[in-house]
Amino acid sequence: MTSSSSDTSADPSLFAQTPISRLAIPITGIFVILLLQALVWASDFLIPVTAAILGYFVLNRPRRWLSGFGIPPIISAAIFTAILTCLGALLLIQLSAPAAQFIEDLPSLVEEIKQKLSAAGGTLEAINDATVAAEEIVADQKKETVEVEVVSNTGFAAALFSMAPGFLSRILFTLILLFFLVASGDMFLMKTLQSVERFSDKRRAVAVLHSIEDRLGYYLGGIALINFGLGVAIGVAMSLWGMPSAIVLGFMAFGLNFVPFLGGLMGATIAAAIAFVSLDGTWAAAGVFATYIILTSIEGQLVTPMLISRRMRLNTTVVFLTVAFFAWIWSVMGMVVALPILIVIKIVCDETDSLKTLGLFLGDNNQRRKSPPQT
């Protein structure tokens, strides 16, 4: 006579599942740690690759439009990369002189700001005196050491210019990879369809890729045009204030505005610091800061929601965490590509049944949903 306990102990499936369930959490944790380390370690390679892939999604629809006129993908890829290269070269030529002068004057600008703040007296001077006194007390308690003065002949500007070759090589790598991606045409789409067996899954994969192309291209294209207008407006406003290097500040506003939340504040702070020294007045610096913030607020609260954000509303907290995460692993460039990557993730979640709950968490999907047929 057998008991239920003996039947349960004889079931091999229970013993087979228990070790796997116990190892699932540590294996997942190890994988996440290794993934984060790989993202940080391979940042010099992954940043241009990510930028090229995002550019491919944006340019794929215009490439199909040109193919309707009989233009092969390789010619379209050459046209796109040539246009991007010419725009980059034009910006480099127009901004090289004022940007070089701005970088050269930056150390003296920072020193003048320190001198003016220290001359202002009050709390800042008291804090500075207390800090110096604390350092002297700590220095007296330490053993005597040999002081060595290191004299650098490179300077801050030379240090920045030394980074230029690496930055330009990344841009060149991005353009070359983008050329090959666009020139491949629909090869990646066909390879994706070949890896899917069921016809319904093939249709879903096509819908996901087309949705990424449409919505990401619409977003990046619209944001680029809006940021260009904002850069022009800020450049004109800074010129009216009598600010030096107004063109550089306008271009800086164009680039920083691709960074959600922090871009406008960073640009306004830099402009106010320059005004604090150049215009020689606290009220002038406050006016420059307020002008910069007002223009970016009009763009962020009125223009962009009216033209872009109505098609997709993302969770503000998730956007902030995504920007902070990619800034942590990829620095400034990570903040630029963070939002497009989040958009791609949300589109995939919206188009995948098992991930729609995550898609709703990432943000609202304002696309019209077909109502189920009534019976």
C-alpha positions in Angstrom: 0.0 0.0 0.0 1.5 3.4 -1.1 0.9 6.7 0.6 0.6 10.2 -1.0 3.9 11.2 0.5 5.7 8.4 -1.3 4.1 9.5 -4.6 5.3 13.0 -4.0 8.8 12.0 -3.2 8.9 9.8 -6.3 8.1 12.7 -8.6 11.4 13.7 -10.2 10.1 17.0 -11.5 10.2 18.6 -8.0 13.8 17.8 -7.5 14.6 19.0 -11.0 13.0 22.4 -10.5 14.3 23.2 -7.1 18.0 23.8 -8.0 17.1 25.9 -11.0 14.8 28.1 -9.0 17.5 28.6 -6.3 20.1 29.6 -8.9 17.9 31.9 -10.9 18.4 35.0 -8.8 22.2 34.8 -8.4 22.6 33.9 -12.1 20.5 36.9 -13.0 22.5 39.2 -10.7 25.8 38.0 -12.1 24.5 38.6 -15.6 23.4 42.2 -14.8 26.7 43.0 -13.1 28.7 41.6 -16.1 26.4 43.5 -18.5 27.0 46.8 -16.7 30.7 46.3 -16.7 30.7 45.4 -20.4 28.7 48.6 -21.2 31.2 50.7 -19.3 34.3 48.9 -20.6 33.2 49.0 -24.2 31.8 52.5 -24.2 34.2 53.8 -26.8 32.9 51.1 -29.2 29.2 51.0 -28.2 28.5 54.7 -28.3 29.2 55.1 -32.0 27.5 51.8 -32.8 24.4 52.9 -30.9 24.4 56.3 -32.7 24.7 54.6 -36.1 21.9 52.2 -35.4 19.6 55.0 -34.3 20.6 56.9 -37.4 19.8 53.8 -39.5 16.2 53.7 -38.1 15.8 57.4 -38.8 17.1 57.2 -42.4 15.6 53.9 -43.4 12.2 55.4 -44.4 13.8 58.2 -46.6 15.9 55.5 -48.1 12.8 53.5 -49.1 11.2 56.7 -50.5 14.3 57.3 -52.7 14.2 53.6 -53.8 10.7 54.3 -55.2 12.5 56.6 -57.8 14.9 53.8 -58.7 17.8 55.0 -56.6 19.7 52.0 -55.1 20.4 51.9 -51.4 24.1 52.4 -51.8 23.6 55.7 -53.6 21.1 56.8 -50.9 23.6 55.9 -48.2 26.3 57.9 -50.0 23.9 60.9 -50.2 23.0 60.8 -46.6 26.5 60.4 -45.3 27.8 63.1 -47.6 25.1 65.5 -46.3 25.9 64.7 -42.7 29.6 65.1 -43.4 29.2 68.4 -45.1 27.0 69.7 -42.3 29.6 68.6 -39.7 32.4 70.2 -41.7 30.4 73.5 -42.1 29.7 73.7 -38.4 33.3 72.9 -37.7 34.6 75.7 -40.0 32.1 78.2 -38.7 32.6 77.5 -35.0 36.3 76.6 -35.0 37.5 80.2 -34.4 35.0 81.3 -31.8 35.1 77.9 -30.0 38.9 78.0 -29.9 38.8 81.5 -28.4 36.2 80.5 -25.9 38.1 77.4 -24.8 41.3 79.5 -24.5 39.6 82.1 -22.4 37.8 79.6 -20.2 40.6 79.2 -17.5 40.9 83.0 -17.1 37.1 83.2 -17.0 36.9 80.7 -14.1 39.7 82.6 -12.3 37.8 85.9 -12.7 34.7 84.3 -11.3 36.6 83.0 -8.3 38.1 86.5 -7.7 34.8 88.2 -7.9 33.1 85.8 -5.5 36.0 86.1 -3.1 35.9 89.9 -3.3 32.1 89.8 -2.6 32.9 89.0 1.1 30.2 87.9 3.4 29.4 84.2 3.8 31.6 83.0 1.0 34.7 84.7 2.4 34.0 83.2 5.9 33.6 79.8 4.4 36.8 80.2 2.5 38.7 81.4 5.6 37.4 78.5 7.6 38.5 76.0 4.9 42.0 77.5 4.8 42.3 77.3 8.7 41.1 73.7 8.7 43.7 72.8 6.1 46.5 74.5 8.1 45.5 72.6 11.2 45.5 69.3 9.4 48.8 70.1 7.7 50.5 70.9 11.1 49.6 67.4 12.4 51.1 65.6 9.5 54.8 64.8 9.1 57.0 67.0 7.1 57.0 66.1 3.4 58.9 67.3 0.4 56.8 69.7 -1.6 57.1 69.3 -5.3 55.7 71.8 -7.7 54.4 70.4 -11.0 54.4 72.9 -13.8 52.2 72.1 -16.7 52.9 73.7 -20.1 49.9 72.2 -21.8 47.1 74.2 -20.2 43.4 73.6 -20.2 42.8 74.4 -23.9 45.6 72.0 -24.9 44.1 69.3 -22.8 40.7 69.7 -24.6 42.3 69.9 -28.0 44.1 66.6 -27.2 40.7 64.9 -26.9 39.7 66.0 -30.4 41.4 63.2 -32.4 39.5 60.5 -30.4 36.2 62.4 -30.7 36.6 62.8 -34.5 37.6 59.2 -34.9 34.3 58.2 -33.2 32.3 60.4 -35.5 34.1 58.9 -38.5 33.4 55.4 -37.3 29.7 56.3 -36.8 29.4 57.7 -40.3 31.1 54.7 -41.9 28.9 52.2 -40.0 25.8 54.3 -40.9 26.8 54.1 -44.5 27.0 50.3 -44.5 23.7 50.0 -42.5 21.8 52.2 -44.9 23.5 50.6 -48.0 22.3 47.2 -46.8 18.7 48.2 -47.4 16.2 45.8 -46.0 18.7 43.1 -45.3 18.2 43.3 -41.5 14.5 43.2 -41.9 14.7 40.1 -44.1 17.1 38.4 -41.7 14.6 39.1 -38.9 11.7 37.6 -40.8 13.8 34.5 -41.7 14.4 33.9 -38.0 10.7 33.9 -37.2 8.6 30.8 -38.1 5.0 31.7 -37.8 3.4 34.2 -40.2 1.7 36.2 -37.5 5.0 36.7 -35.8 6.5 37.9 -39.1 3.8 40.5 -39.4 4.4 41.6 -35.8 8.1 41.9 -36.4 7.5 44.1 -39.6 5.1 46.2 -37.6 7.6 46.7 -34.8 10.4 47.7 -37.2 8.2 50.1 -39.1 6.8 51.6 -35.9 10.4 52.2 -34.7 11.3 53.9 -38.0 8.3 56.1 -38.1 8.1 57.2 -34.5 11.8 57.5 -33.8 12.4 59.3 -37.1 9.5 61.7 -36.3 10.9 62.3 -32.8 14.6 62.9 -33.7 13.8 64.9 -36.8 11.3 67.1 -35.0 13.6 67.6 -32.0 16.5 68.5 -34.2 14.5 71.2 -35.9 13.1 72.5 -32.7 16.6 72.6 -31.1 17.9 74.4 -34.1 15.3 77.1 -33.7 16.0 77.3 -30.0 19.8 77.6 -30.7 19.1 80.5 -33.1 16.8 82.2 -30.6 19.3 81.9 -27.7 22.2 83.0 -30.0 20.2 86.2 -31.0 19.2 86.8 -27.3 22.8 86.5 -26.1 23.9 88.8 -28.9 21.3 91.4 -27.8 22.6 91.1 -24.2 26.1 91.9 -25.6 27.5 88.5 -24.7 30.8 87.4 -26.2 30.8 84.2 -28.3 27.0 84.4 -28.8 27.3 81.9 -31.7 29.0 79.4 -29.5 26.3 79.8 -26.9 23.6 79.2 -29.5 25.3 76.1 -30.8 25.8 75.0 -27.2 22.1 75.4 -26.6 21.3 73.3 -29.7 23.5 70.4 -28.4 22.6 70.6 -24.7 18.8 70.7 -25.4 19.0 67.0 -26.6 19.7 66.2 -22.9 16.4 66.1 -21.0 16.0 68.1 -17.8 19.7 68.9 -17.3 20.6 70.4 -20.7 18.7 73.7 -20.3 19.9 74.2 -16.7 23.6 73.5 -17.7 23.4 75.9 -20.6 21.8 78.7 -18.5 24.4 78.3 -15.8 27.3 78.5 -18.3 25.8 81.6 -19.9 25.2 83.3 -16.6 28.8 82.6 -15.5 30.1 84.2 -18.7 27.8 87.2 -18.2 28.9 87.5 -14.6 32.4 88.3 -15.8 31.9 89.8 -19.2 29.0 92.1 -18.5 30.4 92.9 -15.0 27.2 92.8 -13.1 25.1 90.4 -11.0 21.8 91.7 -12.4 23.1 91.2 -15.9 24.0 87.6 -15.1 20.6 87.1 -13.6 19.0 88.5 -16.7 21.0 86.3 -19.0 20.1 83.3 -16.9 16.4 84.2 -16.8 16.4 84.8 -20.6 17.9 81.4 -21.3 15.5 79.6 -18.9 12.5 81.4 -20.4 13.4 80.5 -23.9 14.0 76.8 -23.0 10.8 76.8 -21.0 8.8 78.0 -23.9 10.4 75.3 -26.1 9.8 72.6 -23.5 6.4 73.5 -22.3 4.7 74.8 -25.4 6.5 74.0 -28.7 7.7 70.4 -28.1 4.5 69.2 -26.5 2.5 70.7 -29.3 4.6 69.2 -32.1 6.2 66.1 -30.7 5.1 64.8 -27.3 1.4 64.2 -28.1 2.3 61.1 -30.1 4.0 59.5 -27.2 4.0 60.4 -23.5 6.8 58.9 -21.4 6.9 58.4 -17.7 8.9 61.4 -16.4 10.5 59.5 -13.6 11.6 56.7 -16.0 13.0 59.3 -18.4 15.0 60.9 -15.6 16.4 57.5 -14.4 17.2 56.5 -18.0 19.1 59.7 -18.6 21.0 59.4 -15.2 21.8 55.7 -16.0 23.3 56.4 -19.4 25.1 59.5 -18.1 26.7 57.2 -15.5 27.9 54.6 -18.0 28.5 56.8 -21.1 29.0 60.3 -19.8 27.6 63.2 -21.9 26.9 61.2 -25.0 24.9 58.7 -22.9 22.5 61.5 -22.0 22.0 62.3 -25.6 21.1 58.8 -26.7 19.2 57.8 -23.6 15.8 59.1 -24.7 15.9 57.6 -28.2 16.9 54.2 -26.7 14.0 54.5 -24.2 11.6 55.2 -27.1 12.8 52.1 -29.0 12.3 50.0 -25.8 8.8 51.4 -25.4 7.8 50.8 -29.0 9.0 47.1 -28.7 7.0 46.8 -25.5 3.9 48.3 -27.0 4.0 45.9 -30.0 4.7 42.8 -27.9 1.8 41.2 -26.1 3.9 39.8 -23.2 5.6 43.2 -22.6 2.6 45.6 -22.9 2.4 46.0 -19.1 6.0 47.2 -19.1 5.1 49.5 -22.0 2.2 51.1 -20.0 4.6 51.6 -17.1 7.1 53.4 -19.4 4.4 55.8 -20.6 1.0 56.3 -22.2 0.5 55.1 -25.7 -1.6 57.7 -27.4 -2.0 55.8 -30.7 -5.6 54.9 -31.5 -6.4 51.4 -30.6 -9.0 49.5 -32.6 -12.0 48.6 -30.6 -12.8 44.9 -30.4 -15.5 43.7 -32.8 -18.9 43.5 -31.1 -20.8 40.3 -31.4 
